[in-house]
Amino acid sequence: MNEKSQNFTSVLFSLIRELMIFDYSRLQELLKSENTLIKSNALQICTIEKAYYSKEDIKSYENLINIISTSFPKIGEVTTQKKLLSSKEKEIWICQCGSKNNIDIYYCSTCNKDIYGYLSNEFNPETAIAKINETIELIKINVA
């Protein structure tokens, strides 16, 4: 991404956070995009809190979870590898950069990305879904 695009994206996220608004239907379209960068940006927007919530938001967030679950496959490959000096195998994941990592290591030891290709300071599909589920639970408690 070039510097202009990064600046625009940064300003856009700041505005969305500040105004606490976004359009669920447009966000759903962006999450289904073929462009990985667009999908990743939409994923980050899904985790931004809104100024207010209604019961209808629950269904909208549930739809977002369904789309995220199907639109973001793991980029890294989970496989097994024989342990040194043993016939036993251990489970590992191979990062998109080619580095092999123990399955219990969340971020690649070489490039610091997870199995989805996200850095530790970004919401990946799993953390975004967890955050959305938290929001749904808060809506259920506070909007009766």
ZALUM-862916 format. One record per residue (C-alpha): residue number from 0; residue in one letter; chain; x, y, z. Coordinates in pm, 1 decimal, padded with zeros to 6 digits. Last residue first. Layout:
! ZALUM-862916
[rec NUM,"A","A",[X,Y,Z]]
...
***
This chain:
! ZALUM-862916
[rec 143,"A","A",[-03406.7,-00515.8,02644.8]]
[rec 142,"V","A",[-03106.3,-00323.0,02530.4]]
[rec 141,"N","A",[-02837.5,-00341.0,02800.5]]
[rec 140,"I","A",[-02787.7,-00712.0,02855.5]]
[rec 139,"K","A",[-02855.2,-00827.2,02498.1]]
[rec 138,"I","A",[-02643.3,-00541.2,02360.7]]
[rec 137,"L","A",[-02357.5,-00637.0,02592.0]]
[rec 136,"E","A",[-02377.1,-00999.4,02474.4]]
[rec 135,"I","A",[-02373.8,-00889.2,02108.8]]
[rec 134,"T","A",[-02071.7,-00666.2,02174.3]]
[rec 133,"E","A",[-01882.5,-00954.0,02333.7]]
[rec 132,"N","A",[-01969.8,-01170.9,02031.9]]
[rec 131,"I","A",[-01834.7,-00896.7,01803.3]]
[rec 130,"K","A",[-01506.9,-00891.7,01998.7]]
[rec 129,"A","A",[-01473.6,-01271.0,01975.8]]
[rec 128,"I","A",[-01552.8,-01260.3,01602.6]]
[rec 127,"A","A",[-01286.4,-00992.0,01551.5]]
[rec 126,"T","A",[-01035.6,-01196.2,01753.6]]
[rec 125,"E","A",[-01094.8,-01504.1,01537.6]]
[rec 124,"P","A",[-01095.1,-01314.8,01205.1]]
[rec 123,"N","A",[-00772.2,-01126.9,01287.7]]
[rec 122,"F","A",[-00782.3,-00793.5,01467.9]]
[rec 121,"E","A",[-00453.8,-00614.7,01414.4]]
[rec 120,"N","A",[-00178.9,-00527.7,01665.1]]
[rec 119,"S","A",[-00039.2,-00883.7,01663.2]]
[rec 118,"L","A",[00012.9,-00884.5,01286.4]]
[rec 117,"Y","A",[-00231.3,-01061.2,01055.8]]
[rec 116,"G","A",[-00158.9,-01330.6,00794.8]]
[rec 115,"Y","A",[-00439.6,-01568.7,00893.6]]
[rec 114,"I","A",[-00197.3,-01813.4,01061.0]]
[rec 113,"D","A",[-00054.0,-01525.7,01262.2]]
[rec 112,"K","A",[00209.5,-01273.4,01155.9]]
[rec 111,"N","A",[00530.6,-01197.7,01346.8]]
[rec 110,"C","A",[00751.5,-01237.3,01034.4]]
[rec 109,"T","A",[01009.8,-01491.9,01156.1]]
[rec 108,"S","A",[00880.5,-01644.2,01481.9]]
[rec 107,"C","A",[00531.1,-01656.3,01337.3]]
[rec 106,"Y","A",[00261.2,-01549.7,01583.3]]
[rec 105,"Y","A",[00035.6,-01786.2,01780.0]]
[rec 104,"I","A",[00296.1,-02038.8,01892.5]]
[rec 103,"D","A",[00101.0,-02340.3,02024.4]]
[rec 102,"I","A",[00106.8,-02508.3,01681.7]]
[rec 101,"N","A",[00485.8,-02498.0,01677.3]]
[rec 100,"N","A",[00607.2,-02281.5,01390.6]]
[rec 99,"K","A",[00760.2,-02352.7,01048.9]]
[rec 98,"S","A",[00865.9,-02047.7,00844.7]]
[rec 97,"G","A",[00763.0,-02030.3,00480.0]]
[rec 96,"C","A",[00661.1,-01661.5,00474.7]]
[rec 95,"Q","A",[00295.4,-01771.5,00444.6]]
[rec 94,"C","A",[00344.7,-01944.0,00779.7]]
[rec 93,"I","A",[00370.5,-02319.3,00818.7]]
[rec 92,"W","A",[00182.3,-02454.7,01115.1]]
[rec 91,"I","A",[00297.9,-02734.2,01341.4]]
[rec 90,"E","A",[00154.9,-03048.6,01502.7]]
[rec 89,"K","A",[00403.9,-03289.6,01650.7]]
[rec 88,"E","A",[00494.2,-03634.8,01530.0]]
[rec 87,"K","A",[00642.5,-03920.4,01728.4]]
[rec 86,"S","A",[00921.2,-04132.4,01579.2]]
[rec 85,"S","A",[01177.0,-03955.8,01793.4]]
[rec 84,"L","A",[01527.4,-03814.3,01762.9]]
[rec 83,"L","A",[01388.6,-03475.9,01657.6]]
[rec 82,"K","A",[01012.1,-03467.9,01649.0]]
[rec 81,"K","A",[00846.7,-03565.4,01322.3]]
[rec 80,"Q","A",[00639.4,-03294.4,01158.1]]
[rec 79,"T","A",[00266.3,-03245.4,01132.9]]
[rec 78,"T","A",[00055.0,-03003.6,00929.8]]
[rec 77,"V","A",[-00141.8,-02681.2,00961.9]]
[rec 76,"E","A",[-00094.4,-02450.6,00663.5]]
[rec 75,"G","A",[-00085.1,-02074.4,00692.2]]
[rec 74,"I","A",[-00333.0,-01862.3,00499.8]]
[rec 73,"K","A",[-00629.9,-01956.5,00717.4]]
[rec 72,"P","A",[-00952.9,-01881.3,00536.8]]
[rec 71,"F","A",[-01125.5,-01547.2,00585.2]]
[rec 70,"S","A",[-01456.6,-01519.3,00401.6]]
[rec 69,"T","A",[-01654.4,-01803.6,00561.1]]
[rec 68,"S","A",[-01630.2,-01716.9,00929.7]]
[rec 67,"I","A",[-01623.3,-01343.7,00853.6]]
[rec 66,"I","A",[-01953.7,-01369.1,00665.6]]
[rec 65,"N","A",[-02122.7,-01562.4,00944.7]]
[rec 64,"I","A",[-01988.8,-01321.0,01207.5]]
[rec 63,"L","A",[-02115.2,-01022.6,01006.7]]
[rec 62,"N","A",[-02461.0,-01180.1,00989.4]]
[rec 61,"E","A",[-02459.7,-01221.9,01369.2]]
[rec 60,"Y","A",[-02362.5,-00854.4,01398.2]]
[rec 59,"S","A",[-02660.9,-00751.4,01186.9]]
[rec 58,"K","A",[-02895.0,-00977.2,01385.9]]
[rec 57,"I","A",[-02776.9,-00824.9,01714.4]]
[rec 56,"D","A",[-02786.8,-00471.6,01571.8]]
[rec 55,"E","A",[-03163.4,-00501.2,01528.9]]
[rec 54,"K","A",[-03200.3,-00501.8,01907.9]]
[rec 53,"S","A",[-03061.1,-00147.9,01912.3]]
[rec 52,"Y","A",[-02718.2,-00001.8,01973.0]]
[rec 51,"Y","A",[-02571.0,00343.3,02030.6]]
[rec 50,"A","A",[-02250.9,00533.7,01949.6]]
[rec 49,"K","A",[-02106.2,00232.7,01769.9]]
[rec 48,"E","A",[-01794.3,00044.6,01875.3]]
[rec 47,"I","A",[-01529.9,-00042.9,01618.3]]
[rec 46,"T","A",[-01467.3,-00417.2,01580.7]]
[rec 45,"C","A",[-01632.2,-00453.0,01240.4]]
[rec 44,"I","A",[-01412.3,-00169.0,01109.5]]
[rec 43,"Q","A",[-01100.1,-00386.6,01147.9]]
[rec 42,"L","A",[-01261.3,-00662.4,00942.2]]
[rec 41,"A","A",[-01353.0,-00408.2,00674.0]]
[rec 40,"N","A",[-00986.5,-00307.5,00650.7]]
[rec 39,"S","A",[-00885.6,-00671.9,00612.4]]
[rec 38,"K","A",[-01147.1,-00732.7,00343.2]]
[rec 37,"I","A",[-01033.6,-00425.2,00148.9]]
[rec 36,"L","A",[-00670.7,-00538.5,00175.0]]
[rec 35,"T","A",[-00755.6,-00889.9,00060.6]]
[rec 34,"N","A",[-00937.7,-00773.2,-00254.0]]
[rec 33,"E","A",[-01192.6,-01038.4,-00355.3]]
[rec 32,"S","A",[-01452.8,-00851.8,-00151.8]]
[rec 31,"K","A",[-01696.3,-01042.2,00072.8]]
[rec 30,"L","A",[-01603.7,-00838.3,00381.3]]
[rec 29,"L","A",[-01655.4,-00520.4,00177.9]]
[rec 28,"E","A",[-02009.7,-00620.9,00085.3]]
[rec 27,"Q","A",[-02093.9,-00697.8,00449.3]]
[rec 26,"L","A",[-01953.3,-00358.4,00552.2]]
[rec 25,"R","A",[-02179.0,-00189.9,00298.9]]
[rec 24,"S","A",[-02480.9,-00368.8,00447.2]]
[rec 23,"Y","A",[-02374.5,-00291.2,00803.8]]
[rec 22,"D","A",[-02322.5,00083.2,00743.4]]
[rec 21,"F","A",[-02086.0,00247.4,00989.6]]
[rec 20,"I","A",[-02103.7,00488.3,01278.2]]
[rec 19,"M","A",[-01898.6,00567.4,01588.6]]
[rec 18,"L","A",[-01828.6,00925.9,01474.4]]
[rec 17,"E","A",[-01479.3,00926.8,01623.8]]
[rec 16,"R","A",[-01404.8,00563.0,01545.1]]
[rec 15,"I","A",[-01532.6,00595.8,01186.9]]
[rec 14,"L","A",[-01343.1,00921.1,01141.9]]
[rec 13,"S","A",[-01018.4,00774.7,01275.8]]
[rec 12,"F","A",[-01057.5,00468.1,01053.7]]
[rec 11,"L","A",[-01099.4,00693.6,00747.8]]
[rec 10,"V","A",[-00799.9,00908.7,00842.4]]
[rec 9,"S","A",[-00578.1,00600.4,00874.8]]
[rec 8,"T","A",[-00706.2,00454.8,00549.0]]
[rec 7,"F","A",[-00639.2,00784.8,00368.5]]
[rec 6,"N","A",[-00288.2,00805.2,00513.9]]
[rec 5,"Q","A",[-00212.8,00446.0,00416.6]]
[rec 4,"S","A",[-00347.2,00502.8,00065.7]]
[rec 3,"K","A",[-00133.4,00813.6,00022.8]]
[rec 2,"E","A",[00176.1,00630.1,00153.7]]
[rec 1,"N","A",[00144.1,00339.3,-00089.6]]
[rec 0,"M","A",[00000.0,00000.0,00000.0]]
***
